[in-house]
Amino acid sequence: MTYTIKVQPSGHQFTVERKEIILDAALRQGIAFPYGCRSGACGSCLGEIKSGSVGYPDGLPMALSEEDIEKGRALFCQAIANSNLEIHVPEIRRDTEVEIKTLPARVERLRKLSHDVMEMTLKLPETERLQFLAGQYVEFLLKDGRRRSFSIANAPFNDEYLEFHIRYVPNGFFTEQVFNKIKEKSLLRIEGPHGNFFLRNNSERPILLIAGGTGFAPIKSIVEQVIEENTNKPIHIYWGTRAKQDLYYDTLAKNWACKYPHINYIPVLSEPKIDDNWQGRIGFVHKAVTEDFADLSAYDVYMAGPPAMINAAKEAFASKGLPNEQLYFDSFDYSTDALKAVQQT
């Protein structure tokens, strides 16, 4: 059995199979829904049901509140159709058409950036390149059918290699392999690019970039792209981690700020160690931003990190006047095998 879904305001139509996730059906048929984590944790795919009904086979998603349900809202990364639907979703309009590819890739280098972060560099076949937008991610296709998603840390203009920052998670299916089994020259398969977290080039507003942990990876991609484009628009980078050792690319970020007068870098530690001798900012990274900016209405804000950081920042930034359409985020959800995520174990 199939259902027909009509999308407003675009007027696009697509079909969904019985028990098929609505977002999966839309993407499969070239309908560019907004989405982030695909696990129901970030809320990026929130839309409105105008007619018809949906269900959630795995229970109500984390980011869907009772108020949302009462107002007819749905998270399409977890919802299935119970009937024909008419829905309202602000579809993504990209400046560039990006082809999603499945490619083999060879591990060129494995380098520990900190005690629990591995930098993995992949080399694509000589005859292939992966066109992507700064901030997007790819999925690693594992032999047992599972997928693991990680943000690309290098900028699109430098596309001979792909760089990833992979945090070790104890007993994590994929990260255990990366840290203990996968060697240089190993062959992997990837699919991408994916995600609607990417640098928008149609705005002259200054940029505010906020990273939590390995959320620095897509932020690094964006910064490198902006530098390459030789724009002098102000860029403010905030990077929040627990301790000093977690600022695994602190020197690089400091070098950006030293070399480019329009770039400002502020690291923030939530739990500095005594031997860190930390003289910088302490606390939650989003609070550092709200302390420094009384009004965010004139900024484009990009943030990448754990769901707790994203959710707290969205509320705090809205209170500082940030319009929703000027906020872009990538929610890293280290989740169980039952859930898909923007960045997984």
N, C-alpha and C positions, 0 to 999 in steps of 0.2 A: 504494500500500500504506500502511496506517495501523497504528500500534501503540497499545495501551492502557497508560496509566501510572497506577498507583495510588499515592497519596501517603499516607504515614504521618507523624504520628499522626492527621491530620485525617480520613482515609478518603476524601478527594476523589479523583475519577477524571477524566482527560481523555485525549484522543487526540493523537497527533503523527504528522504525515505523514513519509514516507520522506525522509531528508536534511534535515528541519526541525529547527532548534535547539530543544532541549527547553524552555528558558526562554521563547522566543518563543511556543511552543505553549501553555504554561501561562498566560502573560499574556493571550494572545488569547482564552482561554476563562475568564478571570476568576479564575484561581488565583494568589494573591498570593505568589509566591516572593520571598525576599529577593534583592536584587541591587544592584550598584553600577555598576562600570565597563562591564560587558557585553563586555569584551575579554579576560577571563581573567587580568587583572593584579592584581585586588584580593582575590579569594577570598571575596567576600560570598555568592556563590551555592553555596558548597560544601555538598554533601549526601552521603548514603550510598546505595549501590546494594544493596538487600536481595535482589533476584533479577533476572536478565536481564543484558544487557550494553550498553555504549555505545561510541561511537567519537568521534574528534576529527578531522574532515576537514582542519583546518589545522595539525595537530600538537598535541602536548601544551601546554596553556596554561601561562603563566609561573608562576601561583600554585598549580599542582598538582604536588606532590612525588612522588617514587617511593614514599615511605612512605604518602602518601594513597592511591595506586593499590593498594598491597598491602593496605590496610585497607578497600578497596571504596568509596572516596570518589570523587566526581565534581564537576566544575564545570559546572553546567547551562547557563551562558551560552554554552558552546562545544560541549557534547556533543550528539550525535544518538543516537537509539535504534537498536539493532541487533535488538531483540526487544521483546516486551511487558516492562514493568518494574514492579517495586515499589520505591519509593524512600522515604527518610526525609529530610524537609525541614521545618524550623520555619517555617511560613508566617507572613506578616506579618498581624497583627491591628490594624487602625487604629481609632482612636476615631471617626473621621469618614469617611464614604464620599465619595471624591473622584472626580468624573467626568473622564475624559480627553477633551479637546476638540481639534479642529483649527480654528485661528482665523487670520484675517488680522490683521496688526498693522502700524501705521505708525510709522516711526522719528520719534520726537518730538525727540530730542536726541542728539548725539554730542559727548562731552566727554573730552578726554585727561586722565586722572588721573595719569599719569606718562609717561616716555619710551616705554613699550611696553605700557601698559594703557589701553584705551578703555572709557569708560562709555557703554553704549548704553541709551537709555530708549525703550521701545515703548509706544504708546497703542493700547488695544484698541477695537473698535467700541463706539459709545455703548450699544448694547443687549446687550453681552456682558461677562462677567467670567470670569476664570479662577480657580476655587477651587483653592488649593494649601496645602500645609503648609510651615511655615518650614523651609527647608533643601533643598526639592525643586528639580528642574531641568526645563527644557523642551527640546525638539528643534526646531531651525530646519530647515524643509523646503526644500531648495534645488531649483532648477528642473531640474537634471539627475538628480534622484532621490536625491542624497546627503543625509545628515542631519548636523547639527552640534549638539552638546548643551552647554548652559551653565546653570549654577546661577542661580536667581533671587536677587537681592541685596536686595530689599526684603521687608518683612514682609507676610503675607497680609491683614492688616486694611487695608492701603493698596493696593488692587488695581485702581485706575484705570489705573495705569501699571505696567510691568514693567521692572526695572533689571537690567543684566548688566554684568559686568566681564570684558572680553575682552582677553587678552594676545596681542600680536603675535608670530606665529611666521613667520620668513622662509620664503617660498614656500608658506605655509599657504593652502590653497584658499579658505577662508572668511575668515580673518583679513586676508588681502591685500585682499579686497573691503571689509571693514569699515573698514580704515584708509585705503584709497585710492580706492574706487569708490562705495560706498553713501553716500548723502546724506540729510540730514534730509528727511522727507516720503516717503522710499522705502517701498514696501509689501513686507512679508515675510509668510511663513506659518510658524506655530509649532504644535507639538503638545505637549500636556502636561496636567497635571504628571506627572512620572515620578520614580521613585527611592524607596527606603526609608530614606534619610537625612533625618529630619525630627525636630523637637522633640517629645519625649514629655511629655505633660502629667499623667501619672498617677504621677509620682514627686516626693517631697519632698526628694530628695537635692540637695546643692549641685552646680552645673554647672561642668565644666572644658571650655573650648572652645579648640581648637588649630587654627590655620590655617597653611598653607604657601603663600606667593605669593597667587595669586588664589583660593585656598581661603578667603580672607577673605569672598568673596561670600556663600556660604550661612551662614557664621558671623554676618555682619552681619544677615541675615534673622532668624536665631534670636534674636540680642540684641535687635533691635527688637521682636520679638514678646513676649519676656519682659518688656521694659520696659512695653509696652502692657498686659500682664496685671497689672501693678502688684504683682508678687511680690517679696519681699525675700530670696529664697533667694540665697546667695552665688554669684557668677559670676566665674570666673577666665578671662581671655582671654590666650592666648599666640599671638603672630603672628611667624612666622619668615620672613625674606627674606634675600637676599644682602647688599644694601647699603641705606643709608638712603633712597635715592630710590625703592626698591621698596615702602616703607611708604606706599602712595598714599593711604590714609585714616587716617594716624596721628593727625591732629588730631581727627577724629571719635571715634576710640577713646579718646583722652585726655580728651575732653569727657565721654564716658560715665562714665569713672572719676572725674572731678571732680564730676559732678552727682549720681551715685548711689553712696552709701557702700558698697553691697554688691557693686559691680563693681570688679574689679582687672584692670589691663591691663599686660602685660609684652611689649614687642617684643624680638625676638632676631635679631641679624644673624650670618650665617655667614661673610661676607667683606666686612666694612666697608672703605670706601675711606679713604685717609689724610685727605682733606678732609671726610669725614663728622664728624670730631672726636667719634667715638662714645664715650660714657661708659657705655652700657648693657650688656646681656648679649650675649655673643659665643659662637657655637657652633651646634649643632643644636637646634632648638626642642624636640624631645622630651626631649633631655637636660636642658634647663632645667627641664622639668616634673619629671623624676625627682629632680633636685637639690632642688627645693622641696617635694616631697611624698614622705614616707617610706612612706605607706600610702594607696593609692587606693581601697580597698575601699568607702569611704563616698561615692564620687562617681559621677555620670553623666558620661561622657566623650564628647564629640563632636569629631571631627577631620576636616578636609578639606584635601587637598593632593596632591602627587605620590605615586605608589606607593612609592617608596623611603622617604619619610617615614612613610607609613602602616605599612608592613611593619616598619620599625625600631621604631616606637612601640608597635605591638601586642605585640611581644616584651618590650620594656622595661617597659611598663605591667603586663603579666601578672606580671612579677617583683616588682612593687610591690603585688600583691594585688588588681588590678582584675578583677572577675568579667567573663567574656565577655559576659554578657547586659546589662552596664552600659556597653558600648562600642559606639558608632555611628560609622561612618566613610564618607567619600565620597572615592574614589580618582580623582584627576584624571590621566588618561592621555592625553598629547599623542601621538597615534598616527598610523599610516599609514591610508590609505583602506580597507585590508582589515579594519581593526578598528574596532569601535564603542567609544566612550569616554564617560565622564561629562563630560569637557570636552575638546573637540577643536579642531583648527585650522580 
